[in-house]
Amino acid sequence: MNDLLTADDVATYLRLSRRTVYYLAQQGKIPMTKTIRHTCLSGSVQQTVRWTTTKEQLDTWLTANPR
């Protein structure tokens, strides 16, 4: 079972905007991993960036960082 949460999932779970979740992830203030995937289509390279975390990591972070 894959328990990965995307930035959209985290935004819903924390009741934050997706933009805020991306900002916190980029600042290293929320436990998320940045995955970059390169795809070559017809000679051009496309890059897809995805931020993910697990619910367990997020819950541990929330416990250690109460609001």
C-alpha positions as CSV (number, residue, x, y, z in Angstrom):
1,M,0.0,0.0,0.0
2,N,1.4,3.4,-1.0
3,D,0.9,6.0,1.7
4,L,2.6,8.9,-0.2
5,L,0.9,12.2,0.2
6,T,1.2,14.8,-2.5
7,A,1.4,18.6,-1.9
8,D,-2.3,18.8,-2.7
9,D,-3.0,16.0,-0.1
10,V,-0.9,17.8,2.5
11,A,-2.7,21.1,1.8
12,T,-6.1,19.5,2.4
13,Y,-4.9,17.6,5.5
14,L,-3.4,20.7,7.1
15,R,-6.0,23.1,5.8
16,L,-3.4,25.3,4.0
17,S,-3.2,26.5,0.5
18,R,-1.1,24.5,-1.9
19,R,1.1,27.5,-2.4
20,T,1.9,27.6,1.3
21,V,2.7,23.9,1.4
22,Y,5.2,24.4,-1.5
23,Y,6.7,27.3,0.2
24,L,7.2,25.4,3.5
25,A,8.6,22.4,1.6
26,Q,11.1,24.6,-0.3
27,Q,12.2,26.2,3.0
28,G,12.7,22.8,4.6
29,K,10.1,23.6,7.3
30,I,7.9,20.6,6.5
31,P,9.1,17.0,5.9
32,M,8.7,16.6,2.1
33,T,10.9,15.1,-0.6
34,K,11.3,16.7,-3.9
35,T,11.3,14.2,-6.8
36,I,12.4,15.4,-10.3
37,R,11.5,13.2,-13.3
38,H,12.9,13.8,-16.7
39,T,11.1,12.5,-19.7
40,C,12.3,12.7,-23.3
41,L,9.6,13.1,-25.9
42,S,10.3,13.6,-29.5
43,G,13.8,15.0,-28.8
44,S,12.7,17.5,-26.1
45,V,13.2,16.9,-22.4
46,Q,10.4,17.6,-20.0
47,Q,10.9,17.9,-16.3
48,T,8.2,17.0,-13.7
49,V,8.7,18.1,-10.1
50,R,6.7,16.4,-7.4
51,W,6.8,17.0,-3.6
52,T,5.7,14.0,-1.5
53,T,5.7,12.8,2.1
54,T,4.1,10.0,4.1
55,K,1.3,10.5,6.6
56,E,3.5,9.0,9.3
57,Q,6.3,11.6,8.7
58,L,3.7,14.4,8.6
59,D,2.0,13.3,11.8
60,T,5.4,13.0,13.6
61,W,6.3,16.5,12.4
62,L,3.0,17.8,13.6
63,T,3.5,16.2,17.1
64,A,6.9,17.8,17.4
65,N,5.8,21.2,16.0
66,P,2.4,22.1,17.6
67,R,0.8,25.3,16.3
